[in-house]
């Protein structure tokens, strides 16, 4: 099953999309990666979901990736004694460490790290910014604030402190248990929420030990100040616009999104744009025109993948959401100006291996080359090739199913599991027959093969070869 598009689709699993028939239908509609959200559900639920994805993979005949999304440290209010309370702008409101249920004048904020980080004049956001409090006085165990925006507060709403790094670990005890479970289940990607510093990713990488690819969710402004160091330690990035949009001004979010995509493209790191892409389709069978434009904009910027969250996890129209996203991506990629935009920010060649891959991308621009094929042991050669954004179909051929699944997130790459070639002749035979059988190259046409010698050894690609596609 070959997709007629390069940008990929991430679908979140949930109550609306967990059955085997539903997951297979989503894969056939265009989903490439299935996100398992560890903020909800039990380990038993997640194990069933992962097994269902593996079954769908066998049914559709192409690798599907499973992305385990760890919850991270969610900062929340305590409880109110009598349910939701009414507040009004201008009134005083106190946050403290007293566990006594709150009222209209105070509530527990059971996070001493927040109270230690606040300063006079700082804003505290509650419930995704629906309530804004401004600090007027504080101590080690309290913050006296004035209500700036908002009319109601209720139990366990989320807290944000924009512009102030909070000294809390990105991996909670729950995350550590979830991570161990996810790795035992053989997930392909692990996403770390609320990354603030490079040390967060270093800790995750040390725990994962290469058993999955690691992805940084950029949803805290503090991460932008340490972006280069964070990118050095991750295999992919998610532009998590939900929480990022709470802490940044609305006009800043599109600019940050574009700069993150550019940074990832330059490094050859897969990048996902996430949150509210087709949000109205949670309850409606079609998206708004603004949402369609938002999806298209991310494709024009060169994002590797776009993510659906509530739309597929809990929405009324999960299949329609994947289908319309697929249609929008395909329409953008048929735009005559789209190739020009893909090439507008040509990545920097920073190593001999990258120069060889860049040469392959340029050679393939000729009309005689109809397909690119890269043999890869670790996936790195395919990632380098994807960084060039070639317009021809790009095969990634690997003997490792885990590598093929991880590459399901990568722009334009069709990964397949093949036997390890033993010499240059078997290399050409495998590549040309796969290209022919998948309908990517007709008999008699030429493909360009990128590989490394000795065969099967991890390392940079060092050979380019032209090969003719045989008849059956």
N, C-alpha and C positions, 0 to 999 in steps of 0.2 A: 504494500500500500504506500504509494508515493504521494507526497503533498505537493501541490502546485504553488508553493510559496516558501519564502526564506525565513521570515520572522515566525517565532514559535508561540504556542499558546500554553499557559499554565492554568489548569482548572483545579479549584479547591474542592476536596471531597467533604461531604457532610450528609445530613439526613435526606437531602433532596437528590443525592447522587451516589449512594453507596452500593446499590445492588449491582450484581454482575452485569445484568442487561444494560443498566444505566451507564456504567463505566465503559463498557464496550461501545455503546452508542456515542458517548462523548469522544472516545478515541477515534471512531470512524468519522465523526464530524470535524475533527481536527485537533483535539487536545494532544499535546506531546509530553507534558509533564503533569503529574498529579500531586497536588500539595496536601499533606496531612497536617492539619493544624492542631498542635498539642496544647493549645489554650482550651480546647473543648474535647470531651469524650474520654473514654477509658482506654487502657492499653489493649484490652480485648477488642474494642471497636477498631482501633488503629491496625491491629494485626489482621483483622478481617479485610479492612480496606486495602492494605498492602497486598494481600493474597489475591484480592479481586483484580488489582491492577496487573499483577503477573499473569492472571488468566486472560485478561483483555489483550495483553501484549502478544500472547500466543495466538489469539484469535485474529488480530489485525495484521500480524506478520511483520512488525517493525518494533524496534526498541522503544519502550516507554519508561520515563524516569519517575521515581518517587522522591519528593522533596519533603523532608521532615522539618517543620517550622516550629522551633522551640518558643515557648511563651515568653521567657525573659522576665525581668523584675517589674511587674505591674504595680505601680504605686497607687494606692486607693485610700479613700476616706474610711472611717469606721462607720458605726451604725448610729441611727437616730432613734430616740426612745419611742416616739409615736409616729414613725413613718416620715414621709417627705415633709420638709419645712419650707415656709415662704420666707424669702429674704427680699431686700430692696436695695437699689443702689444708694450709696451714702451711709448705710448703716455699718456698725462695727461687727466684726465676726472674728472669733478666735479659733486657731488650730493649736492643739496641744497633744501631749502624750497620755493624758488621762483616759483610760479605757471606758469610763462611764459613758453610756449612750448619750448622744448629743441632743441639742435643741436648736432654736432659731438664733442663738447667740454664740454657740461653740460646737465643735465636734472633735473627736480624736483623729489625728493624722498619725497612724502608727509607724512612722518612718523618721527616726531621729536624724537620718542623713539629710532629709529635706529641711528640717528646722535648723540644722547646722549650716546649710548652704545658703539660706535666704539672707537678703540684705534689705535695709530700709529702701523703699522705692521699688523693690522687685515685684513683679506680677506672678501670681500663682494661678494657674488655669485648672479648672475642674470640669469634668464631663465634656471632654473634647473642646474646651474653650467656651462652652455655653455660659459658664460662670467665671468671672475674672475678679480676683482679690488682689489688693495692693498692700504690701507690708508697710506698716507704720511704726511698729516696734517689735523687737524679737529678743528671745533669750535662748538658752540651750535646749529648753523643753517647751517652747511656745512661740507663736507668731501672732501678734495682734494685727488685724488687717481691716481694710475698708472695702466694702463691696463696690466694684466699679461697674460690672455688668452681671445681670442674672436676676432671676426671680424665684428659683426653687433649687433645693438640694435634696438628695436622697441617698440611701445606703450605698456604700462601696463604689462611689463614682471615682473615676481615674483622676490622678493628679499629675500636672506637668509644671516644671519650673523652667520656662524658656530662657535660654541664654546663660544658664548656669550648669556646668557639669556637676553631676551628683555622684559622690564617691561610693557607689554601690557596685557589686560584681554583676557582670552581664549574665552569668550562669548561676541560677538559684539551685537549692537542693532539689527542687522538683525537676528543673532542667537536666540536672545530672542523671537522675533516674530515667527521665524520658530519653535522653541521649543514649544511655546504655541499652535501653530497650530498642530504640530505633536502629542502632548499629547491629544488634543481634538479629533484627528483622531484615537486614540487608538493604537499607535505604541507599539511594544513590547520592543525594545531596542533603546537607544539614544547614539550615538557616538559623543564624543567631540574631535574636531581636535586641533592639536598643543598644547597639554597639556605640561606644563613646570614644574608645581609644584602641591603639594597636594591641595592647596587652589582652584585651578581650578576645580578639581573634587568635592570638598566640595561645591562649589557654584552651580554646576550643580545638585548635589544630593539634595540640599536644594530646588531648583526650581522644580525638578521632583516630590518630595514628594511621592516616591514609586509607581508612576503611570506607570513606565516603568523601566527596568533594564538599568544601565548606564555603558558605555564602554569607556575606555581611549584609544585614538589613540596615540601610542608612535611614534612620528616622529621628535622630537627635542632632541638632545643630553642632554639638561638640564634635561629632564625627567628621564634619566638614573641615574642622581645623587640623585634624590628624589624618586627612584622607590618603595621602601618599603612603604613609606608614601602614594604614589599614589595608590598602590595595596590595601592598607587598605580601600580605599574609592570607589572602583569600583567593578562592578559585572562581568566584562570581560575586555579583552585587545585586541587591534589590533596592530600587528607589521606592521606599515605602511611604507613599505620599500622605497616608492617613495621619499618623503621629507627627510626621515631618511638617505637615500642613497646620497642625495645632500650634507648633512652636515657632514657625516662621510666618511672616506676613504673607497673605495670599499671593501678592504680586511677585514674591521671591521664589515660590515653589516651581514655576515653569523654568526659571533661569537656573535654579539648582538642578532640576531634572536634566536639562540640556548639558550642563557642565559635567554631571556625573556620567551621562552616556558618552560624552566625548572622552573623558578620562579612561573609561573602560574600553572603548574602542581602540584607543591608542595602545593600551596594554594587551589587547586581545583577550580581555576577560568578559565572559557572558554577563549581560546586564538585563534585568527584568524591570519593567515599569509596572507598578502595582497600585491598587486601591481606587475604587470608584470609577473604573474605566467604563463600565456599562451598568452603573448602580441602579438606574431606573428599571432595569430588566429583572431585578429581584421580584417585582410585582407586575411588570408590564411585558408583553410579548415582543416589543420593539424598543430600541434605544432612542434617546433624544438625539437631535442633530448635533448638539454640542458634544455629546458623548462619542458619536461617530467621528467627529473631528478630532477629539482628544486621542482616540485610538490611532487614527491616521497620522496625527502629528508625531506620535512615538515611533511609528514605522518610518516616516520620513527622516527622523533623527537617527535611525539605524539601530534601535534597540533590538537585542537578540530575541526577547520574549515579552509578552504582555500577559498580565495575570487577571483572572477572574476570582473573586473572593465569595461574598455572599451570593452573587449571581448564580453560581453553581452549587455552593454548599447548602444553601437554605432557600433559594429562590423558587419561584413557581415555574420558571422557564429555563432550566439549566442547559438543555440541548439547544434551544434557540439562541442562548447567549453565546455558546461556542460557535454555532453556525454563523451568526452575524459577525462575530469577530473575525472568523476565517474569511468571510466575504469582504470585509473592509480591508483586511491585509492584502488579499489578492488584488483588489481594485487599485490600491496604492501602487503595488508592484507592477501593474500594467501601465502606469502613468509614464509617458515617454521621458519625463524629466526626472523620474525616480533614480535611474542609474547615475545621472549627473550628480544628484545629491548624495548618493552613496560614496561617490569618489571625491566629494568636495573636501573632506578632511582626511587626506591620505595619511596613514599612520607612519611614524618614523621607523626607519630600518635601523635597528640597534645591535645587530649581530649577524655573523655570516649565515647562520641558519635562516634568519628572517630575510636576508637578501635572496637566498635561494627560493624561498616560498614566494617572495614578491615577484621574482622572475617568472615563477610558474603562473602567478596571477596575470602578469602582463602577456606572457606567451599565449595564454588561453583566450586573450581578447581577439585573436585572429579567427576568421570564420571557419577554419578547418578543424578547430578543436571544439568538440561538442560536450565534453564532460571532463571533469577533473577527478582523480582518484588518489587518495593518500592512504598509505599503509601506516598504521600507528599502533604502538604498544601501550602507550600511556594516554593518548589523546592529544598530546601537545602539538603534533604536526597538523592535525585537523584544526585545532584552535588557531594556529598561526595562519593557516590557509583562510579560515573564516574571517580573520581580521582584515584580509584584503578585500572582502565583500565581492567575491567573483560572481558574475551573473550566470555562468554556466552551472549546471548541477554539480555538486561536490560530494563525492562518496568518501566516507571514512571507513576503512576496512581494518578490522582488528580481530585477533583471536580471543579477546576477553569481553564477555557479555557485560561486565560492570562498566568497562570503558565505553562501550556502545550506548549503554543507558545514560551515562553522564552526558554524552554528546547530544542527547535528545534536546537539551536546552540551548544548543549552539546554533547561531544564525546560519541557515543555508546548508547545513550538514545532514546528509542521509547516512547514518551509521548502520553497518551490517557486520555480523559476526561471521568470520571466514577462517578456514585453516591457515596456519602460519606458512607463508611461502618458504620454499627451501632454496630457491635460486631465482635469477632474474626472469627465466622463462616461465616458471610457475607463477611468479608475481604478475606478469603480463596476462597470463591465461586467466587467473582468478579475477583480475580487475576488469578485463574486457567482457568476460562472460556475465559478471554481475551487472555491469552497465547495460549490456544487451537485454538480459532477462528482466531488469527493472524498467525497461523502456526508455532509458536515458540516452542511449546511443544506438543508432541503427547499424546493421551489418555493413562493413566497408568504411564506416566513419572512423575518425581518430579520437583517441582520448589521451590525456596527458597524465602520467603516473608520477607521483612523488613518494619517495621511500628512502629508507636508510639502510646502509650496510655496516656491519653484518646483520642479516635478517633476525628479527626477534629481540634485538638488543635495544633497550631504551636509549634514546639519544636523538640528536638532531638529524633531520632528513639531509641526505647528501647526494642523491641522484634524482635526475629527471629523465623520464623516458616516454617517447611516443609509441603508441601501439594501435593497430587496426583492430576493429571489432570483427570477430569471425561470424560466419553464418552458423546456424545450429547444426 
